[in-house]
């Protein structure tokens, strides 16, 4: 692929899917005046193109809030989909809900599945729904770098948005992100939108934004990308130990469908008395997190959507029970064993 300049310096990124293995290759270029030039592009052996860069402006730590923020910037209105059957959903269940509440109208344009905590969503089911209603799918892959769905890397089909926030599995030193797509026309427009709507200097075809990736963040990613596979293996190892070590504790553990290969951005369990349980862990020297304590439909920022407590009972129940255990690729075996021993003693 041709090298594209992004704000004077960036990265060139090539994604290969040989044997369904996620990999990147960064190539460094220099101009005649010796300024570093890096471009971030993406493709696979089937010549799927391409990648556009944007900076994600996060209002807070909630991933779905980031999606909603982008929707409102674009004057989009979200329609939430409820599942009454737990985290797993069926095409039939979602179709019934869509029909019951009129979630899909003539103004509906896209479905935005979130690969939350690095766990892939059921994309085949969503594609069936999208085809039925003639909708686009825009994947939120902010926490899913390297995750695979039925042996295919997340983001290898269609359009996906990625985050390079420092705490992500692939993180820079500050805010940054990317959009991948196999639609050349969409890619061309996104490249312009991130640069004031301009694809030619001093000519603005659209009302765009200044959303180019900062050069220093690209330089950091250029180094960290080489370690992604290794850190992902480590995350999977910690997750496997948690699952095996906690299966008899009575805690509700993450469920991994046979078709999913998650990358464990977070390992999230459920406890009916979360606050007390979290307090006991803290007293034992184990720091935990809650991702996330308030469902989007109950956030003050979106009160004008008219949703009240009880509208999405599963989301509300999950938000009261979920707790994130320590999960870090630099986590030592001793630390993992300590977490397991303390939780087993407290359960």
C-alpha positions in Angstrom: 0.0 0.0 0.0 1.2 3.5 -0.6 2.6 5.4 2.3 0.3 8.3 3.5 1.6 11.1 5.6 -0.3 11.8 8.8 0.6 15.2 10.4 4.3 15.0 9.4 5.0 11.8 11.2 3.2 8.6 12.0 3.3 4.8 11.3 2.8 2.4 8.5 1.0 -0.6 9.7 0.5 -3.8 7.8 -1.9 -6.5 9.2 -1.4 -10.1 8.1 -3.9 -12.9 8.6 -1.8 -15.8 7.6 -3.1 -18.8 9.5 -5.5 -16.5 11.3 -2.7 -15.1 13.4 -3.0 -11.4 14.3 0.3 -9.6 13.5 1.5 -6.1 12.6 4.5 -4.9 10.7 5.7 -1.3 11.0 7.9 0.1 8.3 9.8 3.3 8.8 10.2 5.9 6.1 12.3 9.1 5.9 11.9 12.1 3.8 14.7 14.0 2.0 14.8 16.5 4.8 15.4 13.7 7.3 12.2 14.2 9.2 10.7 11.0 10.5 7.7 9.9 8.5 5.4 7.1 9.7 2.1 6.2 8.2 -0.6 4.0 9.8 -2.2 1.8 7.1 -3.8 -1.6 7.3 -4.5 -4.4 4.9 -4.4 -8.2 4.7 -3.3 -10.8 2.1 -6.7 -10.4 0.4 -6.0 -6.7 -0.1 -8.6 -5.4 2.3 -8.1 -1.8 2.8 -7.5 0.4 4.8 -7.2 2.5 8.0 -7.9 6.0 9.0 -6.7 7.6 12.2 -8.6 9.6 14.8 -8.0 10.8 18.3 -10.7 9.6 20.7 -11.9 12.2 23.2 -13.1 10.2 26.1 -15.5 11.9 28.6 -14.9 9.2 31.2 -13.9 5.6 31.6 -17.1 4.1 30.2 -16.5 2.5 26.8 -20.2 2.8 25.7 -20.3 6.4 26.7 -17.4 7.0 24.2 -19.6 5.4 21.5 -22.6 7.5 22.5 -20.4 10.7 22.5 -19.4 10.0 18.9 -23.0 9.4 18.0 -24.2 12.7 19.4 -21.3 14.6 17.7 -22.6 13.1 14.5 -26.2 14.0 15.5 -27.0 10.3 15.8 -29.6 9.0 18.3 -28.8 5.7 20.0 -31.5 3.0 20.3 -30.6 0.5 23.1 -31.2 -3.2 22.6 -32.2 -5.3 25.6 -31.5 -9.0 26.2 -33.6 -10.9 28.8 -31.6 -14.0 28.3 -28.3 -13.1 29.9 -25.1 -12.0 28.2 -25.8 -14.5 25.3 -28.5 -13.4 22.9 -30.1 -15.1 19.9 -31.1 -13.6 16.6 -34.8 -14.3 17.4 -34.6 -12.6 20.8 -33.1 -9.5 19.4 -35.6 -9.4 16.5 -38.5 -9.8 18.9 -37.2 -6.9 21.0 -36.6 -4.7 17.9 -40.2 -5.4 16.8 -41.6 -4.8 20.2 -40.1 -1.4 20.8 -39.6 -0.2 17.3 -35.9 0.1 17.7 -35.4 0.0 13.9 -37.0 2.8 11.9 -36.5 4.3 8.5 -33.9 6.5 10.2 -31.8 3.7 11.6 -28.4 3.3 9.9 -26.2 1.1 11.9 -25.6 -1.5 14.7 -22.7 -0.8 17.1 -21.7 -4.0 18.9 -19.2 -3.6 21.7 -16.5 -6.3 22.1 -16.5 -5.5 25.8 -13.6 -6.6 28.0 -11.9 -8.1 24.9 -14.7 -10.6 24.5 -16.0 -10.8 20.8 -19.7 -10.3 20.2 -21.6 -12.8 18.1 -21.0 -11.2 14.7 -22.8 -13.8 12.6 -26.0 -13.2 14.5 -25.6 -9.5 14.2 -24.8 -9.7 10.5 -28.1 -11.6 10.0 -30.0 -8.8 11.7 -28.1 -6.2 9.8 -28.9 -7.9 6.5 -32.5 -8.2 7.3 -32.9 -4.5 8.1 -30.2 -3.3 5.6 -28.0 -1.8 8.3 -24.2 -1.2 8.6 -22.2 -2.7 11.4 -19.6 -0.6 13.2 -17.7 -2.6 15.7 -16.4 -1.0 18.9 -13.1 -2.9 19.2 -11.5 -0.5 21.7 -10.8 -3.4 24.2 -10.3 -6.2 21.7 -6.9 -5.9 20.1 -6.1 -9.4 18.7 -9.4 -11.0 19.7 -10.8 -13.5 17.2 -14.3 -14.5 16.3 -14.5 -18.0 14.7 -10.8 -17.9 14.0 -11.0 -14.5 12.2 -9.4 -11.4 13.8 -11.9 -8.8 15.1 -12.0 -6.0 12.6 -11.0 -8.1 9.6 -14.4 -7.8 8.0 -16.4 -4.5 7.7 -15.7 -1.4 9.8 -14.2 -1.2 13.4 -13.1 1.5 15.7 -10.1 1.0 18.0 -8.7 2.8 21.0 -5.0 3.2 21.9 -5.7 4.7 25.3 -2.8 3.9 27.6 -4.6 1.2 29.6 -5.7 -0.7 26.5 -4.1 -4.0 25.4 -2.3 -1.9 22.8 -1.9 1.5 24.3 0.0 4.6 23.6 1.2 7.2 26.1 -2.0 9.3 25.6 -5.3 9.3 23.8 -5.3 7.9 20.3 -7.3 5.5 18.1 -8.0 4.1 14.7 -10.7 3.1 12.3 -10.3 0.1 10.1 -12.6 -0.7 7.1 -12.7 -2.8 3.9 -14.8 -0.1 2.2 -12.3 2.0 0.1 -14.8 4.9 -0.3 -15.5 5.0 3.4 -11.8 5.0 4.1 -11.2 7.8 1.7 -13.8 10.0 3.4 -12.6 9.2 6.9 -9.1 10.2 5.9 -10.5 13.6 4.9 -12.8 13.9 7.9 -9.9 13.5 10.3 -8.1 16.4 8.6 -10.7 19.2 8.6 -12.5 17.4 5.7 -9.6 17.9 3.4 -7.9 15.4 1.1 -6.1 18.1 -0.8 -4.1 20.9 0.9 -6.2 24.1 1.4 -9.3 22.4 0.0 -12.1 21.3 2.4 -14.7 19.0 1.0 -16.5 18.2 4.3 -16.9 19.8 7.7 -14.3 17.6 9.4 -12.2 17.7 12.6 -8.6 17.9 13.6 -8.3 14.2 14.7 -4.9 13.1 13.5 -2.8 10.8 15.6 -0.1 12.6 17.6 3.4 11.6 16.3 4.7 10.7 19.8 1.8 8.3 20.3 2.6 6.7 16.9 6.2 6.3 18.0 5.2 4.6 21.2 2.8 2.2 19.3 5.6 1.4 16.9 7.5 -0.1 19.8 4.7 -1.7 21.8 3.1 -3.4 18.8 5.9 -5.9 18.8 5.0 -7.0 22.3 1.2 -7.4 21.7 1.3 -11.2 21.1 3.4 -11.9 24.2 1.3 -9.7 26.5 -1.9 -11.3 25.1 -0.6 -14.8 25.9 0.1 -13.6 29.4 -3.4 -12.2 29.8 -4.9 -15.5 28.6 -2.8 -17.4 31.1 -3.9 -15.2 34.0 -7.6 -15.6 32.9 -7.3 -19.3 32.6 -5.8 -19.6 36.1 -8.7 -17.4 37.5 -11.3 -19.5 35.7 -9.9 -22.8 37.0 -9.1 -21.6 40.4 -12.4 -19.9 41.1 -14.9 -22.4 39.6 -15.9 -23.8 42.9 -16.2 -20.5 44.8 -19.8 -19.8 43.8 -18.8 -16.6 42.0 -20.3 -16.0 38.6 -17.3 -16.2 36.2 -17.0 -15.0 32.6 -18.5 -17.3 29.9 -16.5 -17.8 26.8 -18.5 -19.3 23.8 -16.8 -21.9 21.7 -16.5 -19.5 18.8 -14.7 -16.8 20.8 -11.1 -16.2 21.4 -11.0 -13.2 23.9 -8.0 -11.2 24.8 -9.0 -10.4 28.4 -8.7 -6.7 28.6 -10.5 -7.2 31.9 -11.5 -10.3 33.9 -14.9 -9.4 35.3 -16.7 -11.6 37.8 -20.1 -11.1 39.6 -21.0 -11.2 43.2 -24.4 -10.4 44.7 -22.9 -8.5 47.6 -20.3 -6.7 45.6 -19.5 -3.8 48.0 -18.8 -6.0 51.0 -16.8 -8.5 48.8 -14.8 -5.7 47.3 -14.1 -4.2 50.7 -12.8 -7.6 52.0 -10.5 -7.9 49.0 -9.2 -4.4 49.6 -8.5 -5.2 53.2 -6.5 -8.1 51.9 -4.4 -5.8 49.7 -6.2 -6.7 46.4 -7.3 -3.7 44.3 -10.3 -4.2 42.1 -12.4 -2.1 39.8 -16.0 -1.7 38.6 -16.5 -1.5 34.9 -19.0 0.0 34.9 -21.1 1.2 37.9 -23.8 3.1 36.1 -25.5 1.8 32.9 -25.5 4.3 30.0 -29.3 4.7 30.0 -29.2 5.9 33.6 -26.4 8.4 33.1 -27.4 12.0 33.7 -26.0 13.1 30.4 -28.7 11.0 28.5 -31.7 11.7 30.6 -33.4 13.3 27.7 -33.6 9.9 26.0 -36.5 9.2 28.5 -35.2 5.9 29.9 -36.0 5.2 33.6 -34.8 2.6 36.0 -36.2 -0.8 35.2 -36.2 -0.4 31.5 -33.1 -2.5 31.1 -33.1 -4.8 34.1 -30.2 -7.0 33.0 -27.9 -4.0 32.5 -28.9 -2.6 35.9 -28.4 -6.0 37.7 -25.0 -6.5 36.1 -23.9 -2.9 37.1 -24.6 -3.8 40.7 -22.7 -7.1 40.8 -19.7 -6.9 38.4 -16.2 -6.5 39.8 -12.9 -6.6 37.8 -10.1 -8.6 39.2 -6.4 -7.6 38.8 -5.5 -8.3 35.1 -2.1 -7.2 33.8 0.4 -8.8 31.5 3.2 -7.9 34.0 1.3 -9.6 36.8 3.6 -12.1 38.4 2.7 -15.7 39.2 3.0 -14.9 42.9 0.5 -12.1 42.6 -2.0 -14.2 40.7 -1.7 -17.0 43.3 -2.2 -14.5 46.0 -5.4 -13.2 44.4 -6.7 -16.8 44.0 -5.8 -17.8 47.6 -7.5 -14.8 49.1 -10.7 -15.0 47.1 -11.0 -18.7 47.8 -10.6 -18.0 51.5 -13.2 -15.3 51.4 -15.8 -17.2 49.4 
